Amino acid sequence: MNNKNHPTRERILDAAEELFASGGFSAVSVRQIMKKAEADVSLAYYHFKSKRDLFEAVMLRRVEHLNAIRLRALEAVEKRHKDDAPTVEEIIEAFTRPLLELLAEKHDEWHYYFALIAQINNSPDLGGKLMTRYFDPLVSRFIDALRKALPECREEDLYWSYHFFSGALTLTFAETGRIDNLSGSRCRSSDMASINERMPAFIAGGFRALCARGQR
């Protein structure tokens, strides 16, 4: 039996993804997950060694796809620029557009996972370990591209810029609704098309401003 394609395993992962995204790793029990998955608790330990193992399986299930679509987007941009470097906006868009389009087009399937990433990225306990393990190789590839687009930028300013960018992106993933309230519903945290249209220019401006500041 291939456990990775087992329907009960997938049901457990779906339930865990939703509950972890809503309540956090510590607050959610295996028993709660199995109740939502409509499966016996013993099956959790048949498919996964522990709650932490289950949590990491939830992360791993979708991360390869997310990394692959962003890498393809970056490679397509670089292919168009054989003799020069892509712009900062193009690089940022390659990083964000595949995610935001996925969230817009398949919201019901993906929104819990994106909310979970937002939660993990802001967790002192989990963020450094899990984001490093699953996302840093891809992030380093994008930083290499940004380094070419901003050759005079100091290394520390590149990394601080990415740090601020990551915070903005994961806040978007969280879809908190705060911008809806602040703007009197002129803006909606679920409006991925509007975010897609604005984020690359905003983030690129921040990279350039911080890099220019470091050159003074």
Secondary structure, 3 states (H helix, E strand, C coil): CCHHHCHHHHHHHHHHHHHHHHHCCCCCCHHHHHHHHCCCHHHHHHHCCCHHHHHHHHHHHHHHHHHHHHHHHHHHHHHHCCCCCCCHHHHHHHHHHHHHHHHHHCHHHHHHHHHHHHHHHCCCCCHHHHHHHHHHHHHHHHHHHHHHHCCCCCHHHHHHHHHHHHHHHHHHHHCCCHHHHHCCCCCCCCCHHHHHHHHHHHHHHHHHHHHHHHCC
